Amino acid sequence: MSADKATSWVFAEELVGEDDVLLAARERAAQLGAGAVLPGTGRALSVLAAAAGARTVVEIGTGTGVASLYLLRGMPEDGVLTTIDPEVEHHRAAKEAFAEAGLRSTRTRTISGRALDVLPRLTDGAYDLVLLTLTTAGGMLEQAPEYLAQAVRLLRAGGVLAVDHALWYDRVADPARRDEATTAVRELVRSVRSDERLLPALLPVGNGLLVAVRR
């Protein structure tokens, strides 16, 4: 990345600052070793949720609720976020963030468990937006095609798919990078690009946000 490009990226990330609720959630993520979306990604998620009028959202990977807060801020007041994470401690931290944000308990549905066990129980075509946060934990990258299939199944026509970490620490665009994690993410991006049901774009915010609308 050129110096000018790097400066532009930093400018975009810092365009809108984070309030105390988001900063506290981000601090909990650091303490627990949980991932958290970068600010540019978070703002993009808020915009996507608002543009889609997303009342029903599924988040795969709660962490400490940083992305959850961004999604909820873009959703209408009657919107409900279903967020899935195998770590009970993460959900405790996220619920603390939701309480600090003054959110009604009816706005969120937290489900503790392995996402591939939970997702098949959710209704086909019933969701306006699905966020998948890629991670090496729990064998997610090896099972990325299954996660993608479930996410697309859940979306209504016109619904939005969002995949965070789609540039995988700037390795995906480098063909010389052939490690398993990078290859898995690269293949996921290709799968989204070639799926005729989806209209995709890859946004260079945060660590890369792959977005697609279900036709």
N, C-alpha and C positions, 0 to 999 in steps of 0.2 A: 504494500500500500504506500502510495506517495505521501509526503508530508502533508500536502494540501488535502488529500482524501482523508487522512487520519484526523486532521483538524476539523474537517466537515463532519465526520462521524461523531467526534466528541461534542461538537456544537449541537448536533441533532439529539444526542443522548441527554444533554443538559438543558434543552430548550424549555422544558417544563419541569420544575423542581418537584421533589417529593415532600409530603407533609409528615408530621410526627408519627401518624399511624403507620404509614408505609415504611418510614425509617425504622420504627420499632420492630415491625414484622421482618424487615431485612436483617436487623441485628439478631433476631432470634434464629433466622436461617443460618447465619454465620456461626452462632453458638452450637447449633445442632448438626452442622455440616450438611444442611439441606440446600439444594439449589434454589435460586430465585431469579426471576426474569430481570433483565436490565431495564432501566427506565424507558428507553426508546421502544423496546418491545411492549412494555406495559401500556404505554400510551397508545400504541398501535392497536393493542387488544381492546382498549376502551373505545377507540374509534370504530373498530370492526363491530363490536357489540352494539354500539349506538346506531351505526348505519344499518345493521341487520334488524334493528328493533328486537333484539334477542331476549325473549322471555324465558326460554328454556335452554340452558347451557350445561354441557358436560365438560368437566376438567379432569384430565387423566394425569395425576401427579399434583397433589395439593401443596406439598412443601409446608411452609409456615403461613401461606395465604397471601403472598405478595401478588401473584398473578390473579388470584381470586378477587382481591380488592379492586384491581384494575378492571376486571371483567364486570364486577358488580356496579362500578361507577359508570359504566357505559350502558348498563341494562336499565329498562324502565323499572319503576317502583314495585311493580307486581311481578318482576322477573325472579326466577328461582335458579340458583346455581347448584348443580349436583357435582360434588367433587370427591374424587376417589384417591386413596393413598393407602399403602399397606402398613404405614407407620402410625400407630396410635398417638405417639408423642407429637408427630407433625400436626395431627388434627387438633390436639389440645392447644398447640401454639396458634394455629389458624383461627380457632374459635376465640382465643384471646384477642386476636387482631379484629375479628368481626365485632366483638363486643366493644372494643375501643372505637371502632368506626360508627357505633350506634346503629348497627344493622339489626333489624328484627330477626328473630330466630327462624321465621318462616321463609326468609330469603335464601337460606342455604340448607342443603342436605348433604351431610358428610357421611361417606361410606368407607369404613376401614376394611381393606381386603385387597387381594390381587386383582388388578383391573380386568384381566382376561377372564376371571371368574365372575366379575360383577357385570361387565358390559353386555354379555349375552342376555341378561335379565331385563335390560332396558328396551323400551319400545322402538320398533322400526320407524324411521322417518318422523320422529316426534321432537327433534331438537333443532334449534335455530343455529347453534354454534357448538363445535367440539374443539377443545384445545388439548393437544397431545404434547407433553413436554418430554423430549427424548433424554434418556439417561442410560448409563451402563448398568445401573442397579437392576437386580431381579431378572436379568436376561432379556431386558426390553428390546435392545437393538437386534438380538438374534430373532426375536419374535415380531419385529417391526411390521412385516406384511399382515400379520393377524390383527395388530392394533389398527392398522390403516383400514382393513376390511371392516372392522367393527365400527370405526369412526364414520366411515362413509355410509354404512347401513343405518346409523342413527340419524343422519341428517335428512331434513325435509328438502324438497326442491327449493333452491334459492338459499339453502343453509350454508354456513361458512365453516370450513375446516382450517384450523391454524396449528402449525407444527413448530414448536420452538427448538432452538439449537440446530436448525437445518443447514447451517454452514459449518457446524461442528468445529469451532475454534479455528476457522479459516483454513481447514484442511480439505473440505469437500471439493473446492475449486482447483486443487492442486493434483493433477493426475499421478504425480509421483508418490502421493500418499496412498498406501495400499493396506494399512492396518485394518483389522477386522471392524473396529468401530466406525472408522471413516467410510469404509466400503459399504457398511450396512446403511449408514445415513445417505450416502450417495445413491444407493439403489432405491431407497424410499423416495427420494426426490424424483428420480426417474419414473418410478411407479405412478406418482401423482401426476407428473407431466404427461404421461402416456395414457392415463385413464380418461376415456372419452366422456365419462360422467362428470368430470371436473374441469373447471376453468381456473388454471393456477397462475400464481406469480410468486416470486421469491424476493422478499424485502430484506435489504442489507441493514436492518436495525438490530441492535443487541448482538446476539450470536447467530443471527439469521432467522427470519420468520417466514416460513413457507405457508402461503394462504391459498385457498381454492374455494370456489363457489360450486355447489352441487347443481348441475343443470336440471 
